[in-house]
Amino acid sequence: MPPELDQLLGELRAQPVDRSLDTVADAVRARLSETAAAKSQTWGLRALALLLVMAGGVFASASTAAAVGPAKASPFAAWSSLAPSTLLERSE
């Protein structure tokens, strides 16, 4: 290292610490527990939101299916025995 850098680092090492480092570990633990609690609450809210969206989708699809009602018979429906596509098959 350059001699100026060694001298500056030596002066920095000689200076007293500006803060007490005794409470750092407790502060870190408290912050981690707060973060964990917030994350668990967030996941609970996400699960509730997902449940509400799924329930809304089920109710919406059920209401539209009930509103449509039964299908009317048509000779052009794919399931009809009178559909033109049935005339293309060989009858036995």
Phi, psi and omega in degrees: 000152176295149183298328179295320180294319177299318180295317180295318179294324177295319177295319179296321179293329182282340182287149178287157179289135184278346179226155174278127182265009182290328186262004183295315182297318179294320179294322179294316178298317180296318180294320178295320179292324176295319179294319179295320179295319179294321179294320180293323178293321179297318179294325176296318178292323177296319179295319178296317178298318178297318179297318179294320179294317179295318179296319177298320178295320179295315180294320180294317180290326178292321182289324178287327178292323179288328181287332182292318179078187182287150180283142179276149180287135179216141178292346181261004177286148183294331183273354185283145177283347179264007181296144180302332180294337179286338179285343180279342181278151177284133176268142181247000000 
